[in-house]
C-alpha cells in the first residue's frame, strides 16, 4: 500500500527489580517509576502499614501496595531539602 509508514519498532522494557514497603522484591519488565501491587496475596497484606486504601469514591478501586525500582529515590525525597529552608 502506498503512503503507509512502516510500524515503529518497540523495544521491550528491560527487567528491573521492584521493592514493596515490606521489602519483598519482584523482577519485572517495566520502565515505570512505580507500580501498584493489587494481588495482596501475602498473609500480612491486610494489616501491612504500607497498604494503600483508595478513597471510597473510586468505583472498582482495590487496596494496593506501591512497588518502586530498587535504588530509586523516594518520590518525595526532593522535598526533604526544603525543610531546612522553611525552618529558617
PyMOL Python script that loads the backbone (N, CA, C, O; Angstrom):
from pymol import cmd

cmd.read_pdbstr("""\
ATOM      1  N   UNK A   1       0.839  -1.185   0.000  1.00  0.00           N
ATOM      2  CA  UNK A   1       0.000   0.000   0.000  1.00  0.00           C
ATOM      3  C   UNK A   1       0.873   1.233   0.000  1.00  0.00           C
ATOM      4  O   UNK A   1       1.856   1.322   0.736  1.00  0.00           O
ATOM      5  N   UNK A   2       0.512   2.149  -0.807  1.00  0.00           N
ATOM      6  CA  UNK A   2       1.275   3.376  -0.929  1.00  0.00           C
ATOM      7  C   UNK A   2       0.871   4.345   0.190  1.00  0.00           C
ATOM      8  O   UNK A   2      -0.303   4.451   0.546  1.00  0.00           O
ATOM      9  N   UNK A   3       1.862   5.040   0.728  1.00  0.00           N
ATOM     10  CA  UNK A   3       1.604   6.075   1.719  1.00  0.00           C
ATOM     11  C   UNK A   3       1.587   5.594   3.168  1.00  0.00           C
ATOM     12  O   UNK A   3       1.492   6.415   4.080  1.00  0.00           O
ATOM     13  N   UNK A   4       1.674   4.320   3.397  1.00  0.00           N
ATOM     14  CA  UNK A   4       1.698   3.826   4.775  1.00  0.00           C
ATOM     15  C   UNK A   4       3.116   3.829   5.306  1.00  0.00           C
ATOM     16  O   UNK A   4       4.053   3.425   4.618  1.00  0.00           O
ATOM     17  N   UNK A   5       3.263   4.287   6.533  1.00  0.00           N
ATOM     18  CA  UNK A   5       4.569   4.258   7.181  1.00  0.00           C
ATOM     19  C   UNK A   5       4.780   2.883   7.803  1.00  0.00           C
ATOM     20  O   UNK A   5       3.823   2.250   8.249  1.00  0.00           O
ATOM     21  N   UNK A   6       6.020   2.422   7.833  1.00  0.00           N
ATOM     22  CA  UNK A   6       6.276   1.139   8.496  1.00  0.00           C
ATOM     23  C   UNK A   6       6.017   1.272  10.000  1.00  0.00           C
ATOM     24  O   UNK A   6       6.193   2.343  10.581  1.00  0.00           O
ATOM     25  N   UNK A   7       5.605   0.187  10.602  1.00  0.00           N
ATOM     26  CA  UNK A   7       5.331   0.190  12.045  1.00  0.00           C
ATOM     27  C   UNK A   7       6.607   0.520  12.810  1.00  0.00           C
ATOM     28  O   UNK A   7       7.690   0.044  12.471  1.00  0.00           O
ATOM     29  N   UNK A   8       6.463   1.336  13.840  1.00  0.00           N
ATOM     30  CA  UNK A   8       7.606   1.705  14.672  1.00  0.00           C
ATOM     31  C   UNK A   8       8.070   0.483  15.462  1.00  0.00           C
ATOM     32  O   UNK A   8       7.259  -0.318  15.927  1.00  0.00           O
ATOM     33  N   UNK A   9       9.367   0.359  15.600  1.00  0.00           N
ATOM     34  CA  UNK A   9       9.923  -0.732  16.387  1.00  0.00           C
ATOM     35  C   UNK A   9       9.792  -0.379  17.866  1.00  0.00           C
ATOM     36  O   UNK A   9      10.264   0.670  18.303  1.00  0.00           O
ATOM     37  N   UNK A  10       9.167  -1.238  18.614  1.00  0.00           N
ATOM     38  CA  UNK A  10       9.001  -1.028  20.052  1.00  0.00           C
ATOM     39  C   UNK A  10       9.932  -1.987  20.775  1.00  0.00           C
ATOM     40  O   UNK A  10       9.856  -3.203  20.602  1.00  0.00           O
ATOM     41  N   UNK A  11      10.809  -1.417  21.585  1.00  0.00           N
ATOM     42  CA  UNK A  11      11.720  -2.258  22.357  1.00  0.00           C
ATOM     43  C   UNK A  11      11.054  -2.630  23.671  1.00  0.00           C
ATOM     44  O   UNK A  11      10.507  -1.767  24.357  1.00  0.00           O
ATOM     45  N   UNK A  12      11.095  -3.910  24.025  1.00  0.00           N
ATOM     46  CA  UNK A  12      10.508  -4.297  25.308  1.00  0.00           C
ATOM     47  C   UNK A  12      11.311  -3.697  26.459  1.00  0.00           C
ATOM     48  O   UNK A  12      12.521  -3.495  26.350  1.00  0.00           O
ATOM     49  N   UNK A  13      10.628  -3.421  27.547  1.00  0.00           N
ATOM     50  CA  UNK A  13      11.297  -2.870  28.726  1.00  0.00           C
ATOM     51  C   UNK A  13      12.247  -3.911  29.310  1.00  0.00           C
ATOM     52  O   UNK A  13      11.985  -5.112  29.261  1.00  0.00           O
ATOM     53  N   UNK A  14      13.335  -3.431  29.853  1.00  0.00           N
ATOM     54  CA  UNK A  14      14.311  -4.321  30.485  1.00  0.00           C
ATOM     55  C   UNK A  14      13.793  -4.773  31.847  1.00  0.00           C
ATOM     56  O   UNK A  14      12.991  -4.087  32.480  1.00  0.00           O
ATOM     57  N   UNK A  15      14.259  -5.927  32.283  1.00  0.00           N
ATOM     58  CA  UNK A  15      13.917  -6.403  33.622  1.00  0.00           C
ATOM     59  C   UNK A  15      14.571  -5.506  34.654  1.00  0.00           C
ATOM     60  O   UNK A  15      15.738  -5.140  34.514  1.00  0.00           O
ATOM     61  N   UNK A  16      13.836  -5.155  35.673  1.00  0.00           N
ATOM     62  CA  UNK A  16      14.416  -4.456  36.811  1.00  0.00           C
ATOM     63  C   UNK A  16      13.722  -4.935  38.073  1.00  0.00           C
ATOM     64  O   UNK A  16      12.602  -5.444  38.024  1.00  0.00           O
ATOM     65  N   UNK A  17      14.389  -4.769  39.191  1.00  0.00           N
ATOM     66  CA  UNK A  17      13.860  -5.247  40.461  1.00  0.00           C
ATOM     67  C   UNK A  17      13.065  -4.138  41.126  1.00  0.00           C
ATOM     68  O   UNK A  17      13.548  -3.018  41.294  1.00  0.00           O
ATOM     69  N   UNK A  18      11.839  -4.470  41.502  1.00  0.00           N
ATOM     70  CA  UNK A  18      10.954  -3.550  42.215  1.00  0.00           C
ATOM     71  C   UNK A  18      10.811  -4.033  43.645  1.00  0.00           C
ATOM     72  O   UNK A  18      10.808  -5.238  43.898  1.00  0.00           O
ATOM     73  N   UNK A  19      10.691  -3.095  44.591  1.00  0.00           N
ATOM     74  CA  UNK A  19      10.573  -3.431  46.014  1.00  0.00           C
ATOM     75  C   UNK A  19       9.306  -2.808  46.587  1.00  0.00           C
ATOM     76  O   UNK A  19       8.957  -1.666  46.285  1.00  0.00           O
ATOM     77  N   UNK A  20       8.634  -3.588  47.416  1.00  0.00           N
ATOM     78  CA  UNK A  20       7.459  -3.108  48.143  1.00  0.00           C
ATOM     79  C   UNK A  20       7.908  -2.556  49.492  1.00  0.00           C
ATOM     80  O   UNK A  20       9.056  -2.745  49.893  1.00  0.00           O
ATOM     81  N   UNK A  21       7.012  -1.883  50.184  1.00  0.00           N
ATOM     82  CA  UNK A  21       7.323  -1.350  51.509  1.00  0.00           C
ATOM     83  C   UNK A  21       7.707  -2.427  52.505  1.00  0.00           C
ATOM     84  O   UNK A  21       8.459  -2.162  53.444  1.00  0.00           O
ATOM     85  N   UNK A  22       7.201  -3.640  52.314  1.00  0.00           N
ATOM     86  CA  UNK A  22       7.510  -4.757  53.216  1.00  0.00           C
ATOM     87  C   UNK A  22       8.860  -5.393  52.894  1.00  0.00           C
ATOM     88  O   UNK A  22       9.250  -6.372  53.530  1.00  0.00           O
ATOM     89  N   UNK A  23       9.571  -4.848  51.919  1.00  0.00           N
ATOM     90  CA  UNK A  23      10.897  -5.299  51.482  1.00  0.00           C
ATOM     91  C   UNK A  23      10.862  -6.507  50.542  1.00  0.00           C
ATOM     92  O   UNK A  23      11.922  -6.978  50.130  1.00  0.00           O
ATOM     93  N   UNK A  24       9.692  -7.019  50.193  1.00  0.00           N
ATOM     94  CA  UNK A  24       9.633  -8.082  49.181  1.00  0.00           C
ATOM     95  C   UNK A  24      10.036  -7.477  47.845  1.00  0.00           C
ATOM     96  O   UNK A  24       9.799  -6.295  47.594  1.00  0.00           O
ATOM     97  N   UNK A  25      10.644  -8.290  46.989  1.00  0.00           N
ATOM     98  CA  UNK A  25      11.064  -7.792  45.684  1.00  0.00           C
ATOM     99  C   UNK A  25      10.488  -8.659  44.570  1.00  0.00           C
ATOM    100  O   UNK A  25      10.217  -9.847  44.744  1.00  0.00           O
ATOM    101  N   UNK A  26      10.315  -8.015  43.421  1.00  0.00           N
ATOM    102  CA  UNK A  26       9.847  -8.671  42.207  1.00  0.00           C
ATOM    103  C   UNK A  26      10.739  -8.223  41.061  1.00  0.00           C
ATOM    104  O   UNK A  26      11.108  -7.051  40.987  1.00  0.00           O
ATOM    105  N   UNK A  27      11.085  -9.125  40.179  1.00  0.00           N
ATOM    106  CA  UNK A  27      11.835  -8.786  38.971  1.00  0.00           C
ATOM    107  C   UNK A  27      10.808  -8.683  37.845  1.00  0.00           C
ATOM    108  O   UNK A  27      10.187  -9.676  37.466  1.00  0.00           O
ATOM    109  N   UNK A  28      10.637  -7.479  37.320  1.00  0.00           N
ATOM    110  CA  UNK A  28       9.599  -7.223  36.326  1.00  0.00           C
ATOM    111  C   UNK A  28      10.160  -6.468  35.129  1.00  0.00           C
ATOM    112  O   UNK A  28      11.105  -5.690  35.261  1.00  0.00           O
ATOM    113  N   UNK A  29       9.581  -6.700  33.980  1.00  0.00           N
ATOM    114  CA  UNK A  29       9.953  -5.965  32.770  1.00  0.00           C
ATOM    115  C   UNK A  29       9.052  -4.743  32.668  1.00  0.00           C
ATOM    116  O   UNK A  29       7.925  -4.830  32.182  1.00  0.00           O
ATOM    117  N   UNK A  30       9.554  -3.611  33.128  1.00  0.00           N
ATOM    118  CA  UNK A  30       8.794  -2.367  33.103  1.00  0.00           C
ATOM    119  C   UNK A  30       9.759  -1.199  33.211  1.00  0.00           C
ATOM    120  O   UNK A  30      10.839  -1.325  33.788  1.00  0.00           O
ATOM    121  N   UNK A  31       9.367  -0.074  32.657  1.00  0.00           N
ATOM    122  CA  UNK A  31      10.168   1.142  32.798  1.00  0.00           C
ATOM    123  C   UNK A  31       9.412   2.180  33.624  1.00  0.00           C
ATOM    124  O   UNK A  31       9.808   3.344  33.677  1.00  0.00           O
ATOM    125  N   UNK A  32       8.328   1.759  34.266  1.00  0.00           N
ATOM    126  CA  UNK A  32       7.520   2.673  35.077  1.00  0.00           C
ATOM    127  C   UNK A  32       8.248   3.036  36.371  1.00  0.00           C
ATOM    128  O   UNK A  32       8.979   2.208  36.915  1.00  0.00           O
ATOM    129  N   UNK A  33       8.059   4.276  36.879  1.00  0.00           N
ATOM    130  CA  UNK A  33       8.716   4.685  38.116  1.00  0.00           C
ATOM    131  C   UNK A  33       8.106   4.040  39.354  1.00  0.00           C
ATOM    132  O   UNK A  33       8.764   3.960  40.391  1.00  0.00           O
ATOM    133  N   UNK A  34       6.868   3.580  39.265  1.00  0.00           N
ATOM    134  CA  UNK A  34       6.279   2.799  40.345  1.00  0.00           C
ATOM    135  C   UNK A  34       5.105   1.994  39.796  1.00  0.00           C
ATOM    136  O   UNK A  34       4.508   2.343  38.778  1.00  0.00           O
ATOM    137  N   UNK A  35       4.798   0.924  40.490  1.00  0.00           N
ATOM    138  CA  UNK A  35       3.721   0.026  40.083  1.00  0.00           C
ATOM    139  C   UNK A  35       2.814  -0.227  41.277  1.00  0.00           C
ATOM    140  O   UNK A  35       3.235  -0.060  42.422  1.00  0.00           O
ATOM    141  N   UNK A  36       1.586  -0.625  41.024  1.00  0.00           N
ATOM    142  CA  UNK A  36       0.652  -0.965  42.096  1.00  0.00           C
ATOM    143  C   UNK A  36       0.510  -2.479  42.167  1.00  0.00           C
ATOM    144  O   UNK A  36       0.166  -3.130  41.180  1.00  0.00           O
ATOM    145  N   UNK A  37       0.779  -3.031  43.348  1.00  0.00           N
ATOM    146  CA  UNK A  37       0.602  -4.461  43.574  1.00  0.00           C
ATOM    147  C   UNK A  37      -0.779  -4.645  44.194  1.00  0.00           C
ATOM    148  O   UNK A  37      -0.994  -4.299  45.356  1.00  0.00           O
ATOM    149  N   UNK A  38      -1.704  -5.185  43.427  1.00  0.00           N
ATOM    150  CA  UNK A  38      -3.095  -5.309  43.888  1.00  0.00           C
ATOM    151  C   UNK A  38      -3.472  -6.719  44.322  1.00  0.00           C
ATOM    152  O   UNK A  38      -4.543  -6.915  44.897  1.00  0.00           O
ATOM    153  N   UNK A  39      -2.626  -7.694  44.065  1.00  0.00           N
ATOM    154  CA  UNK A  39      -2.970  -9.074  44.411  1.00  0.00           C
ATOM    155  C   UNK A  39      -3.134  -9.252  45.920  1.00  0.00           C
ATOM    156  O   UNK A  39      -4.017  -9.985  46.365  1.00  0.00           O
ATOM    157  N   UNK A  40      -2.287  -8.585  46.710  1.00  0.00           N
ATOM    158  CA  UNK A  40      -2.351  -8.646  48.174  1.00  0.00           C
ATOM    159  C   UNK A  40      -2.415 -10.100  48.647  1.00  0.00           C
ATOM    160  O   UNK A  40      -3.257 -10.448  49.475  1.00  0.00           O
ATOM    161  N   UNK A  41      -1.529 -10.945  48.124  1.00  0.00           N
ATOM    162  CA  UNK A  41      -1.579 -12.390  48.340  1.00  0.00           C
ATOM    163  C   UNK A  41      -0.859 -12.888  49.591  1.00  0.00           C
ATOM    164  O   UNK A  41      -0.965 -14.067  49.929  1.00  0.00           O
ATOM    165  N   UNK A  42      -0.136 -12.021  50.278  1.00  0.00           N
ATOM    166  CA  UNK A  42       0.613 -12.477  51.441  1.00  0.00           C
ATOM    167  C   UNK A  42      -0.237 -12.329  52.702  1.00  0.00           C
ATOM    168  O   UNK A  42      -1.057 -11.414  52.776  1.00  0.00           O
ATOM    169  N   UNK A  43      -0.063 -13.201  53.691  1.00  0.00           N
ATOM    170  CA  UNK A  43      -0.936 -13.187  54.867  1.00  0.00           C
ATOM    171  C   UNK A  43      -0.945 -11.856  55.616  1.00  0.00           C
ATOM    172  O   UNK A  43      -1.960 -11.480  56.202  1.00  0.00           O
ATOM    173  N   UNK A  44       0.174 -11.147  55.600  1.00  0.00           N
ATOM    174  CA  UNK A  44       0.239  -9.883  56.348  1.00  0.00           C
ATOM    175  C   UNK A  44      -0.294  -8.681  55.564  1.00  0.00           C
ATOM    176  O   UNK A  44      -0.399  -7.589  56.122  1.00  0.00           O
ATOM    177  N   UNK A  45      -0.629  -8.856  54.295  1.00  0.00           N
ATOM    178  CA  UNK A  45      -1.092  -7.729  53.467  1.00  0.00           C
ATOM    179  C   UNK A  45      -2.275  -6.958  54.068  1.00  0.00           C
ATOM    180  O   UNK A  45      -2.253  -5.727  54.036  1.00  0.00           O
ATOM    181  N   UNK A  46      -3.303  -7.615  54.614  1.00  0.00           N
ATOM    182  CA  UNK A  46      -4.444  -6.850  55.143  1.00  0.00           C
ATOM    183  C   UNK A  46      -4.088  -5.878  56.270  1.00  0.00           C
ATOM    184  O   UNK A  46      -4.791  -4.888  56.469  1.00  0.00           O
ATOM    185  N   UNK A  47      -3.007  -6.144  57.010  1.00  0.00           N
ATOM    186  CA  UNK A  47      -2.641  -5.262  58.120  1.00  0.00           C
ATOM    187  C   UNK A  47      -1.321  -4.537  57.883  1.00  0.00           C
ATOM    188  O   UNK A  47      -0.803  -3.892  58.795  1.00  0.00           O
ATOM    189  N   UNK A  48      -0.772  -4.630  56.686  1.00  0.00           N
ATOM    190  CA  UNK A  48       0.514  -4.003  56.373  1.00  0.00           C
ATOM    191  C   UNK A  48       0.406  -2.477  56.448  1.00  0.00           C
ATOM    192  O   UNK A  48      -0.540  -1.907  55.903  1.00  0.00           O
ATOM    193  N   UNK A  49       1.360  -1.800  57.115  1.00  0.00           N
ATOM    194  CA  UNK A  49       1.312  -0.338  57.198  1.00  0.00           C
ATOM    195  C   UNK A  49       1.567   0.348  55.854  1.00  0.00           C
ATOM    196  O   UNK A  49       1.316   1.545  55.717  1.00  0.00           O
ATOM    197  N   UNK A  50       2.062  -0.394  54.864  1.00  0.00           N
ATOM    198  CA  UNK A  50       2.334   0.184  53.544  1.00  0.00           C
ATOM    199  C   UNK A  50       1.159   0.035  52.588  1.00  0.00           C
ATOM    200  O   UNK A  50       1.206   0.541  51.467  1.00  0.00           O
ATOM    201  N   UNK A  51       0.120  -0.646  53.014  1.00  0.00           N
ATOM    202  CA  UNK A  51      -1.065  -0.878  52.176  1.00  0.00           C
ATOM    203  C   UNK A  51      -1.801   0.444  51.989  1.00  0.00           C
ATOM    204  O   UNK A  51      -1.967   1.210  52.938  1.00  0.00           O
ATOM    205  N   UNK A  52      -2.235   0.703  50.780  1.00  0.00           N
ATOM    206  CA  UNK A  52      -2.953   1.942  50.471  1.00  0.00           C
ATOM    207  C   UNK A  52      -4.404   1.601  50.192  1.00  0.00           C
ATOM    208  O   UNK A  52      -4.708   0.772  49.333  1.00  0.00           O
ATOM    209  N   UNK A  53      -5.290   2.244  50.921  1.00  0.00           N
ATOM    210  CA  UNK A  53      -6.731   2.066  50.739  1.00  0.00           C
ATOM    211  C   UNK A  53      -7.239   3.224  49.887  1.00  0.00           C
ATOM    212  O   UNK A  53      -7.166   4.375  50.315  1.00  0.00           O
ATOM    213  N   UNK A  54      -7.749   2.946  48.695  1.00  0.00           N
ATOM    214  CA  UNK A  54      -8.268   4.021  47.841  1.00  0.00           C
ATOM    215  C   UNK A  54      -9.483   4.700  48.470  1.00  0.00           C
ATOM    216  O   UNK A  54     -10.171   4.118  49.309  1.00  0.00           O
ATOM    217  N   UNK A  55      -9.731   5.932  48.053  1.00  0.00           N
ATOM    218  CA  UNK A  55     -10.931   6.634  48.502  1.00  0.00           C
ATOM    219  C   UNK A  55     -12.154   5.815  48.129  1.00  0.00           C
ATOM    220  O   UNK A  55     -12.171   5.152  47.092  1.00  0.00           O
ATOM    221  N   UNK A  56     -13.169   5.861  48.969  1.00  0.00           N
ATOM    222  CA  UNK A  56     -14.372   5.058  48.722  1.00  0.00           C
ATOM    223  C   UNK A  56     -15.109   5.489  47.461  1.00  0.00           C
ATOM    224  O   UNK A  56     -15.944   4.737  46.958  1.00  0.00           O
ATOM    225  N   UNK A  57     -14.824   6.678  46.938  1.00  0.00           N
ATOM    226  CA  UNK A  57     -15.497   7.154  45.736  1.00  0.00           C
ATOM    227  C   UNK A  57     -15.029   6.487  44.458  1.00  0.00           C
ATOM    228  O   UNK A  57     -15.675   6.618  43.419  1.00  0.00           O
ATOM    229  N   UNK A  58     -13.915   5.774  44.519  1.00  0.00           N
ATOM    230  CA  UNK A  58     -13.381   5.126  43.320  1.00  0.00           C
ATOM    231  C   UNK A  58     -14.112   3.832  43.014  1.00  0.00           C
ATOM    232  O   UNK A  58     -13.993   2.861  43.761  1.00  0.00           O
ATOM    233  N   UNK A  59     -14.858   3.806  41.940  1.00  0.00           N
ATOM    234  CA  UNK A  59     -15.605   2.612  41.560  1.00  0.00           C
ATOM    235  C   UNK A  59     -14.629   1.510  41.162  1.00  0.00           C
ATOM    236  O   UNK A  59     -13.792   1.708  40.281  1.00  0.00           O
ATOM    237  N   UNK A  60     -14.733   0.372  41.795  1.00  0.00           N
ATOM    238  CA  UNK A  60     -13.871  -0.758  41.476  1.00  0.00           C
ATOM    239  C   UNK A  60     -12.456  -0.642  42.009  1.00  0.00           C
ATOM    240  O   UNK A  60     -11.620  -1.496  41.711  1.00  0.00           O
ATOM    241  N   UNK A  61     -12.162   0.389  42.788  1.00  0.00           N
ATOM    242  CA  UNK A  61     -10.814   0.575  43.320  1.00  0.00           C
ATOM    243  C   UNK A  61     -10.532  -0.481  44.386  1.00  0.00           C
ATOM    244  O   UNK A  61     -11.391  -0.781  45.215  1.00  0.00           O
ATOM    245  N   UNK A  62      -9.343  -1.033  44.359  1.00  0.00           N
ATOM    246  CA  UNK A  62      -8.947  -2.057  45.324  1.00  0.00           C
ATOM    247  C   UNK A  62      -7.697  -1.597  46.071  1.00  0.00           C
ATOM    248  O   UNK A  62      -6.935  -0.783  45.550  1.00  0.00           O
ATOM    249  N   UNK A  63      -7.475  -2.107  47.285  1.00  0.00           N
ATOM    250  CA  UNK A  63      -6.259  -1.761  48.020  1.00  0.00           C
ATOM    251  C   UNK A  63      -5.024  -2.206  47.235  1.00  0.00           C
ATOM    252  O   UNK A  63      -5.076  -3.161  46.460  1.00  0.00           O
ATOM    253  N   UNK A  64      -3.919  -1.500  47.448  1.00  0.00           N
ATOM    254  CA  UNK A  64      -2.687  -1.850  46.739  1.00  0.00           C
ATOM    255  C   UNK A  64      -1.471  -1.438  47.542  1.00  0.00           C
ATOM    256  O   UNK A  64      -1.564  -0.694  48.519  1.00  0.00           O
ATOM    257  N   UNK A  65      -0.336  -1.937  47.107  1.00  0.00           N
ATOM    258  CA  UNK A  65       0.956  -1.571  47.667  1.00  0.00           C
ATOM    259  C   UNK A  65       1.783  -1.009  46.515  1.00  0.00           C
ATOM    260  O   UNK A  65       1.733  -1.535  45.403  1.00  0.00           O
ATOM    261  N   UNK A  66       2.529   0.036  46.765  1.00  0.00           N
ATOM    262  CA  UNK A  66       3.354   0.633  45.715  1.00  0.00           C
ATOM    263  C   UNK A  66       4.691  -0.092  45.620  1.00  0.00           C
ATOM    264  O   UNK A  66       5.376  -0.299  46.622  1.00  0.00           O
ATOM    265  N   UNK A  67       5.043  -0.467  44.413  1.00  0.00           N
ATOM    266  CA  UNK A  67       6.343  -1.084  44.139  1.00  0.00           C
ATOM    267  C   UNK A  67       7.203  -0.055  43.420  1.00  0.00           C
ATOM    268  O   UNK A  67       6.772   0.539  42.432  1.00  0.00           O
ATOM    269  N   UNK A  68       8.426   0.156  43.917  1.00  0.00           N
ATOM    270  CA  UNK A  68       9.340   1.111  43.289  1.00  0.00           C
ATOM    271  C   UNK A  68      10.629   0.399  42.912  1.00  0.00           C
ATOM    272  O   UNK A  68      11.027  -0.558  43.577  1.00  0.00           O
ATOM    273  N   UNK A  69      11.286   0.858  41.849  1.00  0.00           N
ATOM    274  CA  UNK A  69      12.558   0.233  41.467  1.00  0.00           C
ATOM    275  C   UNK A  69      13.574   0.315  42.607  1.00  0.00           C
ATOM    276  O   UNK A  69      13.711   1.352  43.256  1.00  0.00           O
ATOM    277  N   UNK A  70      14.278  -0.783  42.841  1.00  0.00           N
ATOM    278  CA  UNK A  70      15.316  -0.814  43.865  1.00  0.00           C
ATOM    279  C   UNK A  70      16.363   0.236  43.511  1.00  0.00           C
ATOM    280  O   UNK A  70      16.801   0.319  42.363  1.00  0.00           O
ATOM    281  N   UNK A  71      16.759   1.026  44.482  1.00  0.00           N
ATOM    282  CA  UNK A  71      17.769   2.057  44.258  1.00  0.00           C
ATOM    283  C   UNK A  71      17.212   3.396  43.816  1.00  0.00           C
ATOM    284  O   UNK A  71      17.941   4.386  43.777  1.00  0.00           O
ATOM    285  N   UNK A  72      15.931   3.441  43.483  1.00  0.00           N
ATOM    286  CA  UNK A  72      15.323   4.713  43.066  1.00  0.00           C
ATOM    287  C   UNK A  72      15.019   5.548  44.307  1.00  0.00           C
ATOM    288  O   UNK A  72      14.612   5.001  45.332  1.00  0.00           O
ATOM    289  N   UNK A  73      15.208   6.854  44.228  1.00  0.00           N
ATOM    290  CA  UNK A  73      14.866   7.688  45.378  1.00  0.00           C
ATOM    291  C   UNK A  73      13.355   7.715  45.582  1.00  0.00           C
ATOM    292  O   UNK A  73      12.583   7.544  44.638  1.00  0.00           O
ATOM    293  N   UNK A  74      12.957   7.929  46.804  1.00  0.00           N
ATOM    294  CA  UNK A  74      11.531   8.070  47.101  1.00  0.00           C
ATOM    295  C   UNK A  74      11.015   9.278  46.319  1.00  0.00           C
ATOM    296  O   UNK A  74      11.743  10.259  46.173  1.00  0.00           O
ATOM    297  N   UNK A  75       9.785   9.234  45.813  1.00  0.00           N
ATOM    298  CA  UNK A  75       9.277  10.350  45.003  1.00  0.00           C
ATOM    299  C   UNK A  75       9.261  11.696  45.729  1.00  0.00           C
ATOM    300  O   UNK A  75       9.287  12.743  45.083  1.00  0.00           O
ATOM    301  N   UNK A  76       9.218  11.682  47.056  1.00  0.00           N
ATOM    302  CA  UNK A  76       9.206  12.939  47.806  1.00  0.00           C
ATOM    303  C   UNK A  76      10.576  13.291  48.381  1.00  0.00           C
ATOM    304  O   UNK A  76      10.685  14.229  49.170  1.00  0.00           O
ATOM    305  N   UNK A  77      11.619  12.557  48.002  1.00  0.00           N
ATOM    306  CA  UNK A  77      12.956  12.796  48.543  1.00  0.00           C
ATOM    307  C   UNK A  77      13.427  14.221  48.279  1.00  0.00           C
ATOM    308  O   UNK A  77      14.116  14.807  49.115  1.00  0.00           O
ATOM    309  N   UNK A  78      13.072  14.777  47.147  1.00  0.00           N
ATOM    310  CA  UNK A  78      13.473  16.143  46.824  1.00  0.00           C
ATOM    311  C   UNK A  78      12.899  17.172  47.778  1.00  0.00           C
ATOM    312  O   UNK A  78      13.466  18.253  47.932  1.00  0.00           O
ATOM    313  N   UNK A  79      11.798  16.858  48.413  1.00  0.00           N
ATOM    314  CA  UNK A  79      11.181  17.794  49.356  1.00  0.00           C
ATOM    315  C   UNK A  79      11.936  17.864  50.677  1.00  0.00           C
ATOM    316  O   UNK A  79      11.798  18.844  51.409  1.00  0.00           O
ATOM    317  N   UNK A  80      12.727  16.851  50.997  1.00  0.00           N
ATOM    318  CA  UNK A  80      13.455  16.823  52.263  1.00  0.00           C
ATOM    319  C   UNK A  80      14.371  18.032  52.400  1.00  0.00           C
ATOM    320  O   UNK A  80      14.534  18.553  53.503  1.00  0.00           O
ATOM    321  N   UNK A  81      14.967  18.486  51.315  1.00  0.00           N
ATOM    322  CA  UNK A  81      15.843  19.647  51.359  1.00  0.00           C
ATOM    323  C   UNK A  81      15.116  20.944  51.666  1.00  0.00           C
ATOM    324  O   UNK A  81      15.735  21.913  52.105  1.00  0.00           O
ATOM    325  N   UNK A  82      13.823  20.973  51.442  1.00  0.00           N
ATOM    326  CA  UNK A  82      13.048  22.178  51.714  1.00  0.00           C
ATOM    327  C   UNK A  82      12.824  22.415  53.201  1.00  0.00           C
ATOM    328  O   UNK A  82      12.613  23.554  53.617  1.00  0.00           O
ATOM    329  N   UNK A  83      12.867  21.361  54.005  1.00  0.00           N
ATOM    330  CA  UNK A  83      12.610  21.507  55.435  1.00  0.00           C
ATOM    331  C   UNK A  83      13.556  22.506  56.081  1.00  0.00           C
ATOM    332  O   UNK A  83      13.128  23.334  56.885  1.00  0.00           O
ATOM    333  N   UNK A  84      14.830  22.435  55.740  1.00  0.00           N
ATOM    334  CA  UNK A  84      15.803  23.364  56.313  1.00  0.00           C
ATOM    335  C   UNK A  84      15.516  24.806  55.940  1.00  0.00           C
ATOM    336  O   UNK A  84      15.732  25.700  56.758  1.00  0.00           O
ATOM    337  N   UNK A  85      15.040  25.056  54.742  1.00  0.00           N
ATOM    338  CA  UNK A  85      14.760  26.424  54.318  1.00  0.00           C
ATOM    339  C   UNK A  85      13.484  26.948  54.962  1.00  0.00           C
ATOM    340  O   UNK A  85      13.345  28.155  55.156  1.00  0.00           O
ATOM    341  N   UNK A  86      12.558  26.069  55.293  1.00  0.00           N
ATOM    342  CA  UNK A  86      11.311  26.506  55.925  1.00  0.00           C
ATOM    343  C   UNK A  86      11.505  26.852  57.389  1.00  0.00           C
ATOM    344  O   UNK A  86      10.781  27.687  57.931  1.00  0.00           O
ATOM    345  N   UNK A  87      12.482  26.215  58.038  1.00  0.00           N
ATOM    346  CA  UNK A  87      12.708  26.438  59.460  1.00  0.00           C
ATOM    347  C   UNK A  87      13.523  27.692  59.730  1.00  0.00           C
ATOM    348  O   UNK A  87      13.584  28.148  60.872  1.00  0.00           O
ATOM    349  N   UNK A  88      14.146  28.255  58.713  1.00  0.00           N
ATOM    350  CA  UNK A  88      14.976  29.459  58.915  1.00  0.00           C
ATOM    351  C   UNK A  88      14.149  30.698  59.105  1.00  0.00           C
ATOM    352  O   UNK A  88      14.698  31.785  59.286  1.00  0.00           O
TER     353      UNK A  88
END
""", "prot")
cmd.dss("prot")
cmd.show_as("cartoon", "prot")
cmd.util.cbc("prot")
cmd.orient("prot")
